[in-house]
Amino acid sequence: EVQLVESGGGLVQPGRSLRLSCAASGFTFGDYSIHWVRQPPGKGLEWVSGISWHGLRVAYADSVKGRFTISRDDAKSSLYLQMNSLGPEDTAFYYCAKRAVAGDDTSHFDHWGRGTLVTVSS
Amino acid sequence: EIVLTQSPGALFLSPGERATLSCRASQSVSSSYLAWYQQKPGQAPRLLMYVASIRATGIPDRFSGSGSGTDFTLTISRLEPEDFAVYYCQQYSDSPYTFGQGTKLEIK
């Protein structure tokens, strides 16, 4: 069974940093592109960042470019999101989601984690 | 960036009725790489449809998707009580992989 489990969320002050993790199981992690999607409480979904299966291609939403860094450790079947210079607008549930097809950057997102909540507040 | 506009913002229907949700893109979505998700309170989004019209694994056949180019539709033929939720469309062809703002399907 495919599982994606996010962790690392919590309360953080504006301007500080936080690192999210996504632990994967039930599939060959290194074969799939993985993404981060966020959702402010009570609001809609926003794609944040994605990394290709080989790790050579990364992409970011304009709202986080230059502040967030996505990375992966295939040996640990884990995805990370380093978030710097956090602001109240970054308060959201953060989900990781995998692409459906191995070695493909055009397939849909078929499995999602349950999310971790990041709250940026003083 | 492809902007997706969903309509209506909220839809009030009764169980057994037909629901029609719309998703309009600001530019053509390549290869109809358009997905629909269902989200219930406190849960992650659940994939319903991909490539506009292919049902994901385990999705009942009362759900159907159609469309191409810039206009897409999700139809639920006969609403069940468990279908009342928020529905999002997403294009996954061009980064940034944008979502619509959602349609909330509520019980009348």
Interface residues (C-beta under 8 A of the other chain):
Chain A: H35 V37 G44 L45 E46 W47 G50 A59 A61 D62 Y95 A100 T106 S107 H108 F109 D110 H111 W112 G113 R114 G115
Chain B: S31 Y33 A35 Y37 Q43 A44 P45 R46 L47 Y50 V51 A56 Y88 Q90 Y92 S93 S95 P96 Y97 T98 F99 G100 Q101 G102
